[in-house]
Structure formats: structure tokens, C-alpha cells
Amino acid sequence: MKKEIHPQNYRLVVFKDMTNDVTFLTRSTCNTKESIVWEDGNEYPLVKVEISNTSHPFYTGKSMFVDTAGRIEKFKNRYAKKK
């Protein structure tokens, strides 16, 4: 394995799943300007994510309704103007 290619500045960071508002504390090197007060009373950097293992259908076993019709209409409207 190559030496000195991995970051050394790991710190505790809170990740928040914006789909279902689940938060979890883990170690990361992600940079962020936001912070949050965690359950232990300490303030940690906050990283907002769109999907995590608590909301992804592969992990939950449940399919979620996605507004594909709205997405398709937006796509058609966007590219219809160019023609």
C-alpha cells in the first residue's frame, strides 16, 4: 500500500439525511460551514445529504415514490425551447 496518501485530519461530523431528518455522528474529513448541537451537548460540523442508508430503497426494502412525471416534464420543457 502507498504511504501518506490518506488524510490525517479526521474529525467527528454529523450527517443529516434531508429525506427523513435522520442524523448520525461519524468521523469524516468533509468540509462544511454549518454546525449543529448534537445530543451530547457538543457542537459538530453538519453535512446535509439527500439520501443515506435510512432512506435508500436498497437498504430499507421499501420503494419510495419519486416524482418522475414532474422530472420528465421539466426535461421536456427545458429542451423543447432549444428546438
Distance bins in CASP14 RR format, pairs under 12 A and 6 or more apart:
PFRMAT RR
TARGET T0000
AUTHOR 0000-0000-0000
RMODE 2
METHOD distances of the structure
MODEL  1
6 29 0 0 0 0 1 0 0 0 0 0 0
7 27 0 0 0 0 0 1 0 0 0 0 0
7 28 0 0 0 0 1 0 0 0 0 0 0
7 29 1 0 1 0 0 0 0 0 0 0 0
7 30 0 0 0 0 0 1 0 0 0 0 0
7 31 0 0 0 0 0 1 0 0 0 0 0
8 27 0 0 0 0 0 1 0 0 0 0 0
8 29 0 0 0 0 1 0 0 0 0 0 0
9 27 0 0 0 0 0 1 0 0 0 0 0
9 28 0 0 0 0 1 0 0 0 0 0 0
9 29 1 0 1 0 0 0 0 0 0 0 0
9 30 0 0 0 0 0 1 0 0 0 0 0
9 31 0 0 0 0 1 0 0 0 0 0 0
9 45 0 0 0 0 0 1 0 0 0 0 0
10 26 0 0 0 0 1 0 0 0 0 0 0
10 27 1 0 1 0 0 0 0 0 0 0 0
10 28 1 0 0 1 0 0 0 0 0 0 0
10 29 1 0 1 0 0 0 0 0 0 0 0
10 30 0 0 0 0 0 1 0 0 0 0 0
10 45 0 0 0 0 0 1 0 0 0 0 0
11 25 0 0 0 0 0 1 0 0 0 0 0
11 26 0 0 0 0 0 1 0 0 0 0 0
11 27 1 0 0 1 0 0 0 0 0 0 0
11 28 1 0 0 1 0 0 0 0 0 0 0
11 29 1 0 0 1 0 0 0 0 0 0 0
11 30 0 0 0 0 1 0 0 0 0 0 0
11 31 0 0 0 0 0 1 0 0 0 0 0
11 32 0 0 0 0 0 1 0 0 0 0 0
11 35 0 0 0 0 0 1 0 0 0 0 0
11 42 0 0 0 0 0 1 0 0 0 0 0
11 44 0 0 0 0 1 0 0 0 0 0 0
11 45 1 0 0 1 0 0 0 0 0 0 0
11 47 0 0 0 0 0 1 0 0 0 0 0
12 24 0 0 0 0 0 1 0 0 0 0 0
12 25 1 0 1 0 0 0 0 0 0 0 0
12 26 1 0 0 1 0 0 0 0 0 0 0
12 27 1 0 1 0 0 0 0 0 0 0 0
12 28 0 0 0 0 1 0 0 0 0 0 0
12 29 0 0 0 0 0 1 0 0 0 0 0
12 30 0 0 0 0 0 1 0 0 0 0 0
12 35 0 0 0 0 0 1 0 0 0 0 0
12 36 0 0 0 0 0 1 0 0 0 0 0
12 38 0 0 0 0 1 0 0 0 0 0 0
12 40 0 0 0 0 0 1 0 0 0 0 0
12 42 0 0 0 0 1 0 0 0 0 0 0
12 43 0 0 0 0 0 1 0 0 0 0 0
12 44 1 0 1 0 0 0 0 0 0 0 0
12 45 0 0 0 0 1 0 0 0 0 0 0
12 46 0 0 0 0 0 1 0 0 0 0 0
12 47 0 0 0 0 0 1 0 0 0 0 0
13 23 0 0 0 0 0 1 0 0 0 0 0
13 24 0 0 0 0 1 0 0 0 0 0 0
13 25 1 0 0 1 0 0 0 0 0 0 0
13 26 1 0 0 1 0 0 0 0 0 0 0
13 27 1 0 0 1 0 0 0 0 0 0 0
13 28 1 0 1 0 0 0 0 0 0 0 0
13 29 0 0 0 0 1 0 0 0 0 0 0
13 30 1 0 1 0 0 0 0 0 0 0 0
13 31 0 0 0 0 1 0 0 0 0 0 0
13 32 1 0 0 1 0 0 0 0 0 0 0
13 34 0 0 0 0 0 1 0 0 0 0 0
13 35 0 0 0 0 1 0 0 0 0 0 0
13 36 0 0 0 0 1 0 0 0 0 0 0
13 38 0 0 0 0 0 1 0 0 0 0 0
13 42 0 0 0 0 0 1 0 0 0 0 0
13 43 0 0 0 0 0 1 0 0 0 0 0
13 44 1 0 0 1 0 0 0 0 0 0 0
13 45 1 0 1 0 0 0 0 0 0 0 0
13 46 1 0 0 1 0 0 0 0 0 0 0
13 47 1 0 1 0 0 0 0 0 0 0 0
13 48 0 0 0 0 0 1 0 0 0 0 0
13 49 0 0 0 0 0 1 0 0 0 0 0
14 22 0 0 0 0 0 1 0 0 0 0 0
14 23 1 0 1 0 0 0 0 0 0 0 0
14 24 1 0 0 1 0 0 0 0 0 0 0
14 25 1 0 1 0 0 0 0 0 0 0 0
14 26 0 0 0 0 1 0 0 0 0 0 0
14 27 0 0 0 0 0 1 0 0 0 0 0
14 28 0 0 0 0 1 0 0 0 0 0 0
14 30 0 0 0 0 0 1 0 0 0 0 0
14 32 0 0 0 0 1 0 0 0 0 0 0
14 34 0 0 0 0 1 0 0 0 0 0 0
14 35 0 0 0 0 1 0 0 0 0 0 0
14 36 1 0 1 0 0 0 0 0 0 0 0
14 37 0 0 0 0 1 0 0 0 0 0 0
14 38 1 0 1 0 0 0 0 0 0 0 0
14 39 0 0 0 0 1 0 0 0 0 0 0
14 40 0 0 0 0 0 1 0 0 0 0 0
14 41 0 0 0 0 0 1 0 0 0 0 0
14 42 0 0 0 0 1 0 0 0 0 0 0
14 43 0 0 0 0 1 0 0 0 0 0 0
14 44 1 0 1 0 0 0 0 0 0 0 0
14 45 1 0 0 1 0 0 0 0 0 0 0
14 46 1 0 1 0 0 0 0 0 0 0 0
14 47 1 0 0 1 0 0 0 0 0 0 0
14 48 0 0 0 0 1 0 0 0 0 0 0
14 49 0 0 0 0 0 1 0 0 0 0 0
15 21 0 0 0 0 0 1 0 0 0 0 0
15 22 0 0 0 0 1 0 0 0 0 0 0
15 23 1 0 0 1 0 0 0 0 0 0 0
15 24 1 0 1 0 0 0 0 0 0 0 0
15 25 1 0 0 1 0 0 0 0 0 0 0
15 26 1 0 0 1 0 0 0 0 0 0 0
15 27 0 0 0 0 0 1 0 0 0 0 0
15 28 1 0 0 1 0 0 0 0 0 0 0
15 30 0 0 0 0 1 0 0 0 0 0 0
15 32 0 0 0 0 1 0 0 0 0 0 0
15 34 0 0 0 0 0 1 0 0 0 0 0
15 36 0 0 0 0 0 1 0 0 0 0 0
15 38 0 0 0 0 0 1 0 0 0 0 0
15 44 0 0 0 0 1 0 0 0 0 0 0
15 45 0 0 0 0 1 0 0 0 0 0 0
15 46 1 0 0 1 0 0 0 0 0 0 0
15 47 1 0 1 0 0 0 0 0 0 0 0
15 48 1 0 0 1 0 0 0 0 0 0 0
15 49 1 0 1 0 0 0 0 0 0 0 0
15 50 0 0 0 0 0 1 0 0 0 0 0
15 51 0 0 0 0 0 1 0 0 0 0 0
15 52 1 0 0 1 0 0 0 0 0 0 0
15 53 0 0 0 0 0 1 0 0 0 0 0
15 54 0 0 0 0 0 1 0 0 0 0 0
15 55 0 0 0 0 0 1 0 0 0 0 0
16 22 1 0 0 1 0 0 0 0 0 0 0
16 23 1 0 1 0 0 0 0 0 0 0 0
16 24 0 0 0 0 1 0 0 0 0 0 0
16 25 0 0 0 0 0 1 0 0 0 0 0
16 26 0 0 0 0 0 1 0 0 0 0 0
16 32 0 0 0 0 0 1 0 0 0 0 0
16 34 0 0 0 0 1 0 0 0 0 0 0
16 35 0 0 0 0 0 1 0 0 0 0 0
16 36 1 0 0 1 0 0 0 0 0 0 0
16 38 0 0 0 0 0 1 0 0 0 0 0
16 44 0 0 0 0 0 1 0 0 0 0 0
16 45 0 0 0 0 0 1 0 0 0 0 0
16 46 1 0 0 1 0 0 0 0 0 0 0
16 47 1 0 0 1 0 0 0 0 0 0 0
16 48 1 0 1 0 0 0 0 0 0 0 0
16 49 1 0 0 1 0 0 0 0 0 0 0
16 50 0 0 0 0 0 1 0 0 0 0 0
16 51 0 0 0 0 0 1 0 0 0 0 0
16 52 0 0 0 0 1 0 0 0 0 0 0
16 54 0 0 0 0 0 1 0 0 0 0 0
16 55 0 0 0 0 0 1 0 0 0 0 0
17 23 1 0 0 1 0 0 0 0 0 0 0
17 24 0 0 0 0 1 0 0 0 0 0 0
17 46 0 0 0 0 0 1 0 0 0 0 0
17 47 0 0 0 0 0 1 0 0 0 0 0
17 48 0 0 0 0 1 0 0 0 0 0 0
17 49 1 0 1 0 0 0 0 0 0 0 0
17 50 1 0 0 1 0 0 0 0 0 0 0
17 51 1 0 0 1 0 0 0 0 0 0 0
17 52 1 0 1 0 0 0 0 0 0 0 0
17 53 0 0 0 0 1 0 0 0 0 0 0
17 54 1 0 1 0 0 0 0 0 0 0 0
17 55 1 0 1 0 0 0 0 0 0 0 0
17 56 0 0 0 0 1 0 0 0 0 0 0
17 59 0 0 0 0 0 1 0 0 0 0 0
17 60 0 0 0 0 0 1 0 0 0 0 0
18 46 0 0 0 0 0 1 0 0 0 0 0
18 47 0 0 0 0 0 1 0 0 0 0 0
18 48 1 0 1 0 0 0 0 0 0 0 0
18 49 1 0 0 1 0 0 0 0 0 0 0
18 50 1 0 1 0 0 0 0 0 0 0 0
18 51 0 0 0 0 1 0 0 0 0 0 0
18 52 0 0 0 0 1 0 0 0 0 0 0
18 54 0 0 0 0 0 1 0 0 0 0 0
18 55 0 0 0 0 1 0 0 0 0 0 0
19 48 0 0 0 0 0 1 0 0 0 0 0
19 49 0 0 0 0 1 0 0 0 0 0 0
19 50 1 0 0 1 0 0 0 0 0 0 0
19 51 1 0 0 1 0 0 0 0 0 0 0
19 52 1 0 0 1 0 0 0 0 0 0 0
19 53 0 0 0 0 0 1 0 0 0 0 0
19 54 0 0 0 0 1 0 0 0 0 0 0
19 55 1 0 1 0 0 0 0 0 0 0 0
19 56 0 0 0 0 1 0 0 0 0 0 0
19 57 0 0 0 0 0 1 0 0 0 0 0
19 60 0 0 0 0 0 1 0 0 0 0 0
19 64 1 0 0 1 0 0 0 0 0 0 0
19 65 0 0 0 0 0 1 0 0 0 0 0
19 66 0 0 0 0 0 1 0 0 0 0 0
20 49 0 0 0 0 0 1 0 0 0 0 0
20 50 0 0 0 0 0 1 0 0 0 0 0
20 51 0 0 0 0 1 0 0 0 0 0 0
20 52 0 0 0 0 1 0 0 0 0 0 0
20 53 0 0 0 0 0 1 0 0 0 0 0
20 54 1 0 0 1 0 0 0 0 0 0 0
20 55 1 0 1 0 0 0 0 0 0 0 0
20 56 0 0 0 0 0 1 0 0 0 0 0
20 60 0 0 0 0 1 0 0 0 0 0 0
20 62 0 0 0 0 0 1 0 0 0 0 0
20 64 0 0 0 0 1 0 0 0 0 0 0
21 36 0 0 0 0 0 1 0 0 0 0 0
21 48 0 0 0 0 0 1 0 0 0 0 0
21 49 0 0 0 0 0 1 0 0 0 0 0
21 52 0 0 0 0 0 1 0 0 0 0 0
21 54 0 0 0 0 1 0 0 0 0 0 0
21 55 0 0 0 0 1 0 0 0 0 0 0
22 48 0 0 0 0 0 1 0 0 0 0 0
22 49 0 0 0 0 1 0 0 0 0 0 0
22 51 0 0 0 0 0 1 0 0 0 0 0
22 52 1 0 0 1 0 0 0 0 0 0 0
22 53 0 0 0 0 1 0 0 0 0 0 0
22 54 1 0 1 0 0 0 0 0 0 0 0
22 55 1 0 0 1 0 0 0 0 0 0 0
22 56 0 0 0 0 0 1 0 0 0 0 0
22 59 0 0 0 0 0 1 0 0 0 0 0
22 60 0 0 0 0 0 1 0 0 0 0 0
23 36 1 0 0 1 0 0 0 0 0 0 0
23 37 0 0 0 0 0 1 0 0 0 0 0
23 38 0 0 0 0 1 0 0 0 0 0 0
23 39 0 0 0 0 1 0 0 0 0 0 0
23 44 0 0 0 0 1 0 0 0 0 0 0
23 46 0 0 0 0 1 0 0 0 0 0 0
23 47 0 0 0 0 0 1 0 0 0 0 0
23 48 0 0 0 0 1 0 0 0 0 0 0
23 49 0 0 0 0 0 1 0 0 0 0 0
23 52 0 0 0 0 1 0 0 0 0 0 0
23 54 0 0 0 0 1 0 0 0 0 0 0
24 36 0 0 0 0 0 1 0 0 0 0 0
24 38 0 0 0 0 0 1 0 0 0 0 0
24 39 0 0 0 0 0 1 0 0 0 0 0
24 44 0 0 0 0 0 1 0 0 0 0 0
24 46 0 0 0 0 0 1 0 0 0 0 0
24 47 0 0 0 0 0 1 0 0 0 0 0
24 49 0 0 0 0 0 1 0 0 0 0 0
24 52 1 0 0 1 0 0 0 0 0 0 0
24 53 0 0 0 0 1 0 0 0 0 0 0
24 54 0 0 0 0 1 0 0 0 0 0 0
25 36 0 0 0 0 1 0 0 0 0 0 0
25 37 0 0 0 0 0 1 0 0 0 0 0
25 38 1 0 1 0 0 0 0 0 0 0 0
25 39 0 0 0 0 1 0 0 0 0 0 0
25 40 0 0 0 0 1 0 0 0 0 0 0
25 41 0 0 0 0 0 1 0 0 0 0 0
25 42 0 0 0 0 1 0 0 0 0 0 0
25 43 0 0 0 0 0 1 0 0 0 0 0
25 44 1 0 0 1 0 0 0 0 0 0 0
25 45 0 0 0 0 0 1 0 0 0 0 0
25 46 0 0 0 0 0 1 0 0 0 0 0
25 47 0 0 0 0 0 1 0 0 0 0 0
26 38 0 0 0 0 0 1 0 0 0 0 0
26 44 0 0 0 0 0 1 0 0 0 0 0
26 45 0 0 0 0 0 1 0 0 0 0 0
26 47 0 0 0 0 1 0 0 0 0 0 0
26 49 0 0 0 0 0 1 0 0 0 0 0
26 52 0 0 0 0 0 1 0 0 0 0 0
26 53 0 0 0 0 0 1 0 0 0 0 0
27 44 0 0 0 0 0 1 0 0 0 0 0
27 45 0 0 0 0 0 1 0 0 0 0 0
27 47 0 0 0 0 0 1 0 0 0 0 0
28 44 0 0 0 0 0 1 0 0 0 0 0
28 45 0 0 0 0 1 0 0 0 0 0 0
28 46 0 0 0 0 0 1 0 0 0 0 0
28 47 1 0 0 1 0 0 0 0 0 0 0
28 49 0 0 0 0 0 1 0 0 0 0 0
29 45 0 0 0 0 0 1 0 0 0 0 0
29 47 0 0 0 0 0 1 0 0 0 0 0
30 44 0 0 0 0 0 1 0 0 0 0 0
30 45 1 0 0 1 0 0 0 0 0 0 0
30 46 0 0 0 0 1 0 0 0 0 0 0
30 47 1 0 1 0 0 0 0 0 0 0 0
30 48 0 0 0 0 0 1 0 0 0 0 0
30 49 0 0 0 0 1 0 0 0 0 0 0
31 45 0 0 0 0 1 0 0 0 0 0 0
31 46 0 0 0 0 0 1 0 0 0 0 0
31 47 0 0 0 0 1 0 0 0 0 0 0
32 44 0 0 0 0 1 0 0 0 0 0 0
32 45 1 0 1 0 0 0 0 0 0 0 0
32 46 1 0 0 1 0 0 0 0 0 0 0
32 47 1 0 1 0 0 0 0 0 0 0 0
32 48 0 0 0 0 1 0 0 0 0 0 0
32 49 0 0 0 0 0 1 0 0 0 0 0
33 45 0 0 0 0 1 0 0 0 0 0 0
33 46 0 0 0 0 1 0 0 0 0 0 0
33 47 0 0 0 0 0 1 0 0 0 0 0
33 48 0 0 0 0 0 1 0 0 0 0 0
34 43 0 0 0 0 0 1 0 0 0 0 0
34 44 0 0 0 0 0 1 0 0 0 0 0
34 45 1 0 0 1 0 0 0 0 0 0 0
34 46 1 0 1 0 0 0 0 0 0 0 0
34 47 1 0 0 1 0 0 0 0 0 0 0
34 48 1 0 0 1 0 0 0 0 0 0 0
35 41 0 0 0 0 0 1 0 0 0 0 0
35 42 0 0 0 0 0 1 0 0 0 0 0
35 43 1 0 1 0 0 0 0 0 0 0 0
35 44 1 0 0 1 0 0 0 0 0 0 0
35 45 1 0 1 0 0 0 0 0 0 0 0
35 46 1 0 1 0 0 0 0 0 0 0 0
35 47 0 0 0 0 0 1 0 0 0 0 0
35 48 0 0 0 0 0 1 0 0 0 0 0
36 42 0 0 0 0 1 0 0 0 0 0 0
36 43 1 0 0 1 0 0 0 0 0 0 0
36 44 1 0 0 1 0 0 0 0 0 0 0
36 45 0 0 0 0 1 0 0 0 0 0 0
36 46 1 0 1 0 0 0 0 0 0 0 0
36 47 0 0 0 0 1 0 0 0 0 0 0
36 48 0 0 0 0 1 0 0 0 0 0 0
37 43 1 0 1 0 0 0 0 0 0 0 0
37 44 0 0 0 0 1 0 0 0 0 0 0
37 45 0 0 0 0 0 1 0 0 0 0 0
37 46 0 0 0 0 1 0 0 0 0 0 0
38 44 1 0 1 0 0 0 0 0 0 0 0
38 45 0 0 0 0 0 1 0 0 0 0 0
38 46 0 0 0 0 1 0 0 0 0 0 0
49 55 0 0 0 0 1 0 0 0 0 0 0
49 56 0 0 0 0 0 1 0 0 0 0 0
50 56 0 0 0 0 0 1 0 0 0 0 0
50 64 0 0 0 0 0 1 0 0 0 0 0
50 66 0 0 0 0 0 1 0 0 0 0 0
51 57 0 0 0 0 1 0 0 0 0 0 0
51 58 0 0 0 0 0 1 0 0 0 0 0
51 59 0 0 0 0 1 0 0 0 0 0 0
51 60 0 0 0 0 0 1 0 0 0 0 0
51 64 0 0 0 0 1 0 0 0 0 0 0
51 66 0 0 0 0 0 1 0 0 0 0 0
52 58 0 0 0 0 0 1 0 0 0 0 0
52 59 0 0 0 0 1 0 0 0 0 0 0
52 60 0 0 0 0 0 1 0 0 0 0 0
53 59 1 0 1 0 0 0 0 0 0 0 0
53 60 0 0 0 0 1 0 0 0 0 0 0
53 61 0 0 0 0 0 1 0 0 0 0 0
54 60 1 0 0 1 0 0 0 0 0 0 0
54 61 0 0 0 0 0 1 0 0 0 0 0
54 62 0 0 0 0 0 1 0 0 0 0 0
54 64 0 0 0 0 0 1 0 0 0 0 0
55 61 0 0 0 0 0 1 0 0 0 0 0
55 62 0 0 0 0 1 0 0 0 0 0 0
55 63 0 0 0 0 0 1 0 0 0 0 0
55 64 1 0 0 1 0 0 0 0 0 0 0
55 66 0 0 0 0 0 1 0 0 0 0 0
56 62 0 0 0 0 1 0 0 0 0 0 0
56 63 0 0 0 0 0 1 0 0 0 0 0
56 64 0 0 0 0 1 0 0 0 0 0 0
57 63 1 0 1 0 0 0 0 0 0 0 0
57 64 1 0 1 0 0 0 0 0 0 0 0
57 65 0 0 0 0 0 1 0 0 0 0 0
57 66 0 0 0 0 1 0 0 0 0 0 0
58 64 0 0 0 0 0 1 0 0 0 0 0
66 72 0 0 0 0 0 1 0 0 0 0 0
67 73 0 0 0 0 1 0 0 0 0 0 0
67 74 0 0 0 0 1 0 0 0 0 0 0
68 74 0 0 0 0 0 1 0 0 0 0 0
68 75 0 0 0 0 0 1 0 0 0 0 0
69 75 0 0 0 0 0 1 0 0 0 0 0
69 76 0 0 0 0 0 1 0 0 0 0 0
70 76 0 0 0 0 1 0 0 0 0 0 0
70 77 0 0 0 0 1 0 0 0 0 0 0
70 78 0 0 0 0 0 1 0 0 0 0 0
71 77 0 0 0 0 0 1 0 0 0 0 0
71 78 0 0 0 0 0 1 0 0 0 0 0
72 78 0 0 0 0 0 1 0 0 0 0 0
72 79 0 0 0 0 0 1 0 0 0 0 0
72 80 0 0 0 0 0 1 0 0 0 0 0
73 79 0 0 0 0 0 1 0 0 0 0 0
73 80 0 0 0 0 0 1 0 0 0 0 0
74 80 0 0 0 0 0 1 0 0 0 0 0
74 81 0 0 0 0 0 1 0 0 0 0 0
75 81 0 0 0 0 0 1 0 0 0 0 0
75 82 0 0 0 0 0 1 0 0 0 0 0
76 82 0 0 0 0 0 1 0 0 0 0 0
76 83 0 0 0 0 0 1 0 0 0 0 0
77 83 0 0 0 0 0 1 0 0 0 0 0
END
